Amino acid sequence: MPTQTNPNSLANLRPRWLPGQSGNPTGRGPNTESITWWYRHLLAENKGISAQAIAKMAIQKAKEGSLPHIQEVTDRTDGKVVDRMELTGQILVATPEQMELANQRQLQILASEERLLAEYSDATDGEFTEAPPGNANE
């Protein structure tokens, strides 16, 4: 028995616009919550102050020794300084077999410590008044 296809399911796969035509002709709307958008918008209106006037003021303040203005002018002309971190030393890579051996050794050490604590607890009737003998912190 042949399977029937619902014609509505295929209609959803076809775009609503013709080939060569954009599905979003006006594009994405402006992000009016962005401070950058507002700077650009107000500077484009050119009411009172221009981008050139702002740049001149920033340079003048930098010449007067204003550290934030020096930083701004430097960042704009030379680019922001990237924080770089140099790592030295060795990178050790363990194979799964080495990791398994290390895990087994850790379990052996843990079992040995638990055994020593149990023996010490039995010898002192469960009262720990000082560190067990052989402790590395003595």
N, C-alpha and C positions, 0 to 999 in steps of 0.2 A: 504494500500500500504506500503510494508516494506521500511525502510530507508536504503539507500546504504551508505557504509563507504568508504571514499577515502583511498586506500591502502597506499598512501604516508603519510597520517597523522599518521598511526600506525608505520611506519618505523622510524619516528622521536623519538618515545618513546623507541626504543630498543637501548641499549648502543652499542658503536662501538667496544667494547672489549669483550673478552670471560670471563666467570665466573672464578674468582680467579686471574684475570689479572688486573693490575692497569690501570686506565685511565690516570695516570700521572706518568710514571715509573721514570722519573728523578727528580720528586718532584719540589717544588717551588724553583726558582732561588734565589741566594743571593741578599740581599739588599746592593748593592755596594755604595749607597749614605749614609749609616749609618757609623758614626764614630766608633762605636763598631766593625763593620765588618772590617774596616781598621786596627784597633788595633789588632784584632785577626789574620788577614791576615799577617800583617807585623811581628808580634811576631812569627807566625808559620814559616815564612821564616828564622827567627833567624839570620838576618844579622846585626851584630853589638851589639844588645842588646836583652836580654831575659826578660821574665816576672819576673823571679827571680831577675835579676839585678834591674829592676824598683822597685820591692817591697823593696829591700834592700836600694835603694836610698830614697824611701818614708819614711822608718823607720828611716834612718839616719837624714833626714831633720826634722822629727817629734821630734827626740831626741834633735835636736838643737833648738827646740822651734817654728818651722814654723807652724802657726795655720792651714793653709790649709792642710798641710801634716798630722798634728795631727788628724784633722777631717777625712781625707781620711782613715787613718789607723784604727781609731776608728770605722768608718762606716763599713769598710770591716771586722773587727773582731767581733764587738758587734752588728752590724746591725744599720741602720739609726734610729735616735730618731724620734718617731712619735709625732707630735704636738697633744696634747690632750686638749680638752676644757671641763671644768666641768660646767654644767648648774645647777643652783640652782633655787628654787622657785616652784611655782605651775603651773601646766598646767590646764587651765580651758577649759572645753569642753561644748559648748552650744548645746542644742537640737534645731532642726528646729523651734520648737514653741517659744523657748526663743529668737532665732534670729529674728523671725517675730515680737515679742513684742518689741525688741530693735529697729528694723527698724521703727516700727510704732511710738515709742516714739521720735526717731530722727526726723521723719517727722512732728510730733506735735511741737517740739521745733523749727524747721525751719519755720513752718507756723507762730508760735508765734513771732519769730524774724522779719519776713517779715511784719507782721501786725504792730508791734511796729515801724519799720522803716517807713512804709507808714504813720502812724499817726504822727510821728515826722516830716516827710517831709511836710505833709499838714499844720502842726502848724507853720513851719518855712518857708513856701512858697518854699520848695525844696532846701533851702540853708543850708548846714551842716557846721556850723562854729565850733561846738564843739560836743563832744560825746552826744548821746541821754541820758536823765536821766535814772538812774537805770543800767547803764553799769557797769560791774564788774571791768573794768579797771580804774575807778575813784579813 
